[in-house]
Amino acid sequence: MGFLITTLENPPGYKIVRVLGLVTGNTVRARHIGRDIAASLRNIVGGEIKEYTELLKQSRRLAIERMIEEAKRLGANAVVGVRFSTSSIMGGAAEILAYGTAVIVEKTVEE
């Protein structure tokens, strides 16, 4: 079994055998002037601001990776109950936080 990450508290097909505790991963990202110019133009005509969508996607991925690293340091093979939070740190910068519970799981035999 690889590393399991899920928003579920009790993933089907697995039994939690040990709870190791809360784990987090975060990143703070600032906007880029080039992206801001493109976003401003798109804001005038409407539509998705793809520059920011990609920035947030990369930020979430990095926050998840950091959370998993922390869980592995504790000896976990899974993180359950994963959630995300965002907050503004200052003008033009935001934090993305991923958090969940690091656990050790075993696969159950399904009939």
C-alpha positions in Angstrom: 0.0 0.0 0.0 1.2 3.5 -0.8 0.5 6.6 1.3 -3.2 7.2 1.7 -4.6 10.8 1.9 -8.3 11.4 2.1 -10.9 13.8 3.3 -12.8 10.9 4.9 -12.5 10.2 8.6 -12.8 6.5 8.2 -11.9 5.4 4.7 -13.6 2.2 3.5 -11.4 -0.8 3.2 -9.0 0.5 5.9 -8.8 0.2 9.7 -7.1 2.9 11.7 -4.8 1.1 14.1 -3.0 4.1 15.6 -3.6 7.9 15.6 -0.4 10.0 15.6 -1.9 13.4 15.7 -2.5 16.6 13.7 -0.2 17.4 10.8 -0.1 20.5 8.7 1.5 21.9 5.6 1.4 25.4 4.4 2.8 27.9 1.9 2.5 31.6 1.6 2.4 32.9 -2.0 2.6 36.4 -3.3 1.0 37.6 -6.5 3.3 38.3 -9.5 3.1 41.7 -11.3 3.0 39.9 -14.7 0.1 37.8 -13.5 -1.6 40.8 -12.0 -1.5 42.6 -15.4 -3.0 39.7 -17.2 -5.6 39.2 -14.5 -6.6 42.8 -14.6 -7.2 42.6 -18.4 -9.2 39.4 -17.9 -11.2 41.1 -15.1 -12.4 43.7 -17.6 -13.8 41.2 -20.1 -14.8 38.5 -17.6 -14.0 34.9 -17.3 -11.7 32.7 -15.3 -8.4 34.2 -14.2 -6.2 31.2 -15.2 -3.0 32.8 -13.9 -4.4 32.8 -10.3 -6.1 29.4 -10.7 -2.7 27.9 -11.6 -1.0 29.7 -8.7 -3.5 28.3 -6.2 -3.3 24.9 -7.7 0.5 24.9 -7.2 0.1 26.2 -3.7 -2.3 23.5 -2.7 0.0 20.8 -4.1 2.9 22.2 -2.1 0.9 22.4 1.1 -0.2 18.8 0.6 3.3 17.6 0.0 4.5 19.4 3.2 1.7 17.9 5.2 2.6 14.4 3.9 6.3 14.9 4.8 5.3 15.8 8.4 3.1 12.7 8.6 5.8 10.4 7.3 8.2 11.8 9.9 5.7 10.7 12.5 5.7 7.2 11.0 2.2 7.5 9.4 1.1 5.8 6.3 -2.1 7.9 5.9 -3.6 11.2 6.6 -7.4 11.3 7.2 -9.9 14.1 7.5 -7.8 16.4 5.2 -9.0 20.0 5.0 -7.8 23.2 3.4 -7.8 26.8 4.7 -6.8 30.0 3.1 -6.1 33.4 4.6 -4.8 36.7 3.5 -1.5 37.5 5.1 -1.0 41.0 3.6 -2.0 42.8 0.4 -1.1 40.5 -2.5 -0.1 37.5 -0.4 -2.1 34.5 0.9 -1.5 31.4 2.9 -2.8 28.0 1.9 -2.9 25.5 4.8 -3.6 21.8 4.4 -4.2 19.8 7.6 -5.5 16.4 8.8 -4.8 13.6 11.2 -1.8 11.4 10.7 -2.6 7.7 11.3 -1.4 4.2 10.7 -3.9 2.2 8.7 -4.2 -1.5 7.7 -6.2 -2.8 4.8 -9.2 -4.7 5.8 -10.4 -7.8 4.0 -13.6 -7.0 2.1 -16.0 -9.8 1.5 
